[in-house]
Amino acid sequence: MLKTLMVAVAGLSLSAAVSAQELVEGQHYEVLDEPVETQVEEGQIEVLEVFWFGCPHCYRLQSHVNEWYETLDDDVTVEKMPATMGGDWNTHANAFYAAKELGIEEDLHADFFDAIHQDERSLTDEDEIAAFFTDYGVSEEEAKEALTAFNVRSNVNKANSRMRDMRLMGVPALVVDGRYVVTPSSAGSLENMPNIADALVDQVREARQE
């Protein structure tokens, strides 16, 4: 059962461009009661994309966020974090961190999404995932070692802890500066999520300059 958020909210319509001054807390985004620690260098603004490879909404969001990421200034760092809600979610999170461990995640990321949503592959079996990894210059043995590595499992556990701290109950989500959470519901659509997040980045930047 997919625990994804609803994409549309009846009666909610937002323009393509949103300024920081137009943002309304509780309507366009939520604020965490307790900010979570970011994973970026000092002075950088973190944009955290929380996703599940098996989520069709996360897959549809990719083209929109990828276009937006290309426009971000140098003071913004994009991080990706797989959601961990047990079962296939954790298996895919494990695959994500194993790919990072092997240095192939950037090349593999979009293809892993495509394999699930275009080629209708589940990629939930260790042997199948290891075989998939071999297309990126690693052996099945190296892939299986990474998939069972302590550091990889530790990263999955850390992601699970951050999920709880951010009180996320579904995906996709964009978390700006460890404080502001944008979902399809709050943004009004998947397509508008980057617009809201971009305005929040501006809001964080302006607050830091005061």
Stockholm file with secondary structure:
# STOCKHOLM 1.0

chainA/1-210         MLKTLMVAVAGLSLSAAVSAQELVEGQHYEVLDEPVETQVEEGQIEVLEVFWFGCPHCYRLQSHVNEWYETLDDDVTVEKMPATMGGDWNTHANAFYAAKELGIEEDLHADFFDAIHQDERSLTDEDEIAAFFTDYGVSEEEAKEALTAFNVRSNVNKANSRMRDMRLMGVPALVVDGRYVVTPSSAGSLENMPNIADALVDQVREARQE
#=GR chainA/1-210 SS CCCCCCSCCTTCCCCSCCCGGGCCBTTTBEECSSCCCCCSCTTCEEEEEEECTTCHHHHHHHHHHHHHHTTCCTTEEEEEEECCCSTHHHHHHHHHHHHHHHTCHHHHHHHHHHHHHTSCCCCCSHHHHHHHHGGGTCCHHHHHHHHTCHHHHHHHHHHHHHHHHTTCCSSCEEEETTTEEECHHHHSSTTTHHHHHHHHHHHHHHHHHC
#=GC SS_cons         CCCCCCSCCTTCCCCSCCCGGGCCBTTTBEECSSCCCCCSCTTCEEEEEEECTTCHHHHHHHHHHHHHHTTCCTTEEEEEEECCCSTHHHHHHHHHHHHHHHTCHHHHHHHHHHHHHTSCCCCCSHHHHHHHHGGGTCCHHHHHHHHTCHHHHHHHHHHHHHHHHTTCCSSCEEEETTTEEECHHHHSSTTTHHHHHHHHHHHHHHHHHC
//
